[in-house]
Each structure stands twice: as C-alpha cells, then as structure tokens.
Amino acid sequence: MTTTELQRQQQAELHKKLWNMANDLRGQMEASEFKNYILSLIFYRYLSEKTEARVNKLLEEDNISYAMAWNHKEMKEALTEELIQQIGYVIEPEFLFSNMIQEIAKGEQGMFDVEMLQKAINAVTESSLGTESQEDFQNLFDDMDLSSTKLGRDVKSRSKLIAKIMVSINEIPFFHDDVTIDVLGDAYEYLISQFAATAGKKAGEFYTPQQVSKILAKLVTIGKNDLKSVYDPTCGSGSLLLRVAKEANVRRFYGQELTSTTYNLARMNMLLHDVSYQNFEIENADTLEEPLHIDMRFEAVVANPPYSAKWSSDDKFLNDERFSAYGRLAPASKADYAFIQHMIHHLDDNGTMAVVLPHGVLFRGAAEGVIRKYLIEDKNYLDAIIGLPANVFFGTSIPTCILVFKKCREVDDNILFIDASNDFEKGKNQNLLSDENVEKIISTYVKRETLDKYSHAASLEEVRENDYNLNIPRYVDTFEEEEPVDIQAVQKRLKELDKEIVEIDMELAKYLGELGLEWKLK
C-alpha cells in the first residue's frame, strides 16, 4: 500500500468516527462550537497518554503503579519535578483519560462527570504555572466550555453527552507508528468541510492539504538534513511546520497565527507531535500589523497565507524595514505581496522560502508589479514558480501556485516555471495530488529541467522581455495542436451520408406503403 493510499484509509477511518461524534453534538450547538470540544478532547487524551508513558518509564524499576506512587509524598514530588522538566505539565492519576474512561464504563456507579473533567483540565494549566512551559499551556482549552447549557441543562445531561464523545475518541487508533496523517489538522479540516456553512470559516485559510504541504516541505529542505529553524507567519493548525520536520530534523519551530482558536490548535498540534514546549514558539497576533519575531531570521520559511486578504497598507509601513526598500506597499485589498515581503525579511541568507498564493500575484500590476520587479530585477530572489491543479484546497476551487525564493542565487541563475496544473487524480469533492505527482514536481525543480508542456527554465532576460509578467503560460506552452482536418475526406463522407439518407427514406416509404400509409420523400 502506498503512502497516499494509507493516508486515505486512515483519513476515512478518522472521518467516520468524527461524523458519528458530530452527529451526537449536532442540533445542540453550531459546528464551529462542537469541533472545539472534539479537538480539545482528542488533545487531552494525548496529554494523558503521554503522561502515562513517561510515568511508566520512571517507575519501571519500582514495580509500583502511578496511583500508589502519587500517594507517597516523596515519590509524588519527584514525579512532579520529572514530568514538569520532561513534558512541561502534570496529569494526576485520577485525571488520566484512561481512568475517566474506566469511570464512564461503570455507568451511574462511576465517578465521572463534566466537573471532574473541568478539574482535570484546570489542573493541567495550573501545573505549568511558574515554569518554562507556562506560556505554551495557558488558555489551551478555552474553546471548550463544559458549563455550556448547549451541552445539556444540568451536570448529568452534560456529563452523559461528553462521556459519549470521550468513549468514541478513545476508540480512534491514532497514536501508532504507522499513522501517516496529521490527526488534529485533518480532523479540523474535515469538521470544517462538513459544516462550513455554520462554522463561517474556510479550512483552506489555515489548513494546507498534506500533499501540498509535502511539496513545500521538500522544497525548503532540499540538500539539508538538519534545520536550525523553520518559520510560518500564518501557521494555522501548525500542520505545515510539522510537515517540514518529516523531511529534515528541525531544531526549533516558529509561527504566528491571528485566530485564537487556531492558535490554540497549533500549540496542541506541536505537543501532540511530540515537539517539546522548549522547541517551539507560536505567537497569537496579526503577523503584518504586529510581527512578534521581527529581529529573527530563519533557515526555512513556509506559508499558505489567506489569499488576497485585506490589510491596513498604512503609510507607516513605508518606514518598516520589511517594506521600506520596495518603495511601494501592497494594496489594502490584497495583502499577498505584504506577506511575501514579510517572509523575505525573515529569510536567512542561506535559506529557502516556499509560499502558496493565487495566480494573481504573477501578473497583477500597479504596486504589486513594482514589488514583483524589485524582487526579480534588483534582488534576484525569485527561484521558481509551480502551478498547482485547481480545486486541491477545501473552500476554494481557484488554481494556486507555489513561489520559491532564495537569497543566495547567482546573477545568471534562471527562474524555473513548472505547470503541474494537469497532473492530479480526480477525487469526489477535491482533486488529489498523488505521490508520483509530487515527486515529478520535486525532481523537475532539483534538476531544473525544461520538459515539453511541463516546465521551462527562463533566463532573467526572458522574464524582463515579458515585463516581469510571470503568468505561467507565457513560459510553458501547454497548447495541444489538433490534428489537421482532411476537407476532401469530410466532403466525401457527407456525400455518402446524403446517399444513405435517401436509401433509408425509400425503404421506409416502401414499408409504409405496404401498411396503406403515405410517406413523402424529401
């Protein structure tokens, strides 16, 4: 089974579970609300199982259970210190997810209710107070309101519903070595895709399909097995940052996200993927208006920013070191180039940057044209443009492209154009990129090949002659000539058809005459 097939199988199993859970909550609250409960409980299960694994390892020579050790003052203090140092938080034995599942199984005789779960969540946050991990665990569960009357009018009814969701989550086998999907990111995208009308959001704004993430990750890690840092200025659920770590060892992850709910999700995702709280720095603020990593440079930069988003484009930014050299600001109605400029500012001299954007950035004029020319002519940063198929993102069917930038290009380096828009597998709701499609893109980029109707390595002079218009069809000719029409053969066939029509009419008239009916020949 290929990686793609395994991903689809695991996604199908996850989606089935999520659908059943969503149905349990549907009708009582909006989709944008119940997804927060499902994702938060998935994450709590992870934190709990990680705690159990660490504790079991710490106690393996003592032949004693976690509960028994916790009742011993000195062992409790030692365990607390070790857990805080290793994973940044503590979950007490009674608050373990597995223990709550056992209590749920006892029915009315069990101790579980939503108040117990709320105490457990509060205890996780409180355990990190005053430690290095405090910032990474604060407000993580704010989007899950266990006292909401939408779950039920009283504690008993709310507890019954949440217990049902927890049992379903307990049955999801996503903590195994062969899991190839991003569980939180995929769960988020699926829940949004099913209930987008009520959620009021588009998953494509902050979730990048795994195969597109794979392309970006491979592009920024070519020739590198170890990265000191990777940065995503619009990190969403953090799935793109984590994908880079599958291609190379990443020492530290940096990201910024505007939406608080998604910011919480990104931090959850980091921890769920076993990234230590010491090795990531995710911030919650507007990247363009309030950059929080302004003095930092990163070896790899990746992003799938919101397409053509609005921003202030205030004149104050003309003195901002991210934008001042260009002389122009991206228009207020389209922040695409503002994100590019921001990312370029944060790119290290030996780094690579890959960003997904709509095709308009390739040819729009005015201020965007000025910025584009500066990046190509004055700085020589643009390395490649890759056209992707339409309808590969949820929430938008528009075709997108990947722009690759480097600061270490030589003067005579070309710009590679790849048209991969026709290389995809047709899916039920979205087009899909296969492993073969991805590898073809990466191989062509690495070799900088010119392939008929697929890619072209254009010189800077060629781009200059096109007035810095980067529209891919100007460089990659995908026109398919139709076979020439043989006019004489067509005329001959038309005469044959006319003759056949006359013969059929005569035969029909004969049959109708035998029936006493008149048939008038044309």
QUIWO-V541413 format. One record per helix or strand of 3 or more residues. SS is the DSSP state (H for helix, E for strand). FROM is the first residue (numbers start at 1). TO is the last residue. Records with the same first field share a line. If there is no record, write none. Layout:
BEGIN
SS = FROM-TO ; FROM-TO
END
This chain:
BEGIN
H = 3-25 ; 31-59 ; 66-70 ; 73-86 ; 93-95 ; 97-105 ; 107-109 ; 114-127 ; 134-137 ; 155-170 ; 183-194 ; 196-199 ; 203-205 ; 210-221 ; 239-244 ; 260-272 ; 277-279 ; 315-319 ; 324-326 ; 336-346 ; 359-362 ; 366-378 ; 435-447 ; 460-465 ; 472-474 ; 487-514
E = 230-232 ; 253-257 ; 280-284 ; 298-303 ; 347-358 ; 382-387 ; 400-406 ; 415-419 ; 455-458
END
